[in-house]
């Protein structure tokens, strides 16, 4: 059953699984790509073909599906309003990503810079 069009209750584990797969894991993959691998952004166009529509890294329709699932899960009748649970799970995902990926990367960048004060000022 498609969670974006369902009128039945979306259970927490099932909905969270969809949110992680379609949203969080996808975004994490995008963030961890080599910058040189990202060829198209929201506003850029192919210089050789100005009439060609830009391709989105995270297409609106895919982001919309995740949004629809989250919205549905947060607007279900009690006791199936998962707002707090989704907020807590998302917060934990962000904290984990920051501590396991971002912080070590910043530490490595700081260790490899010739001017740590300038580096820290750029981050501020």
Secondary structure by P-SEA (a helix, b strand, c coil): cccccccccccaaaaaaaaaaacaaaaaaaaacccccccccccccccccccccccccccaaaaaaaaaaaaaaacccccccaaaaaaaaaaaaaaaaaaccaaaaaaaaaaacccaaaaaaaac
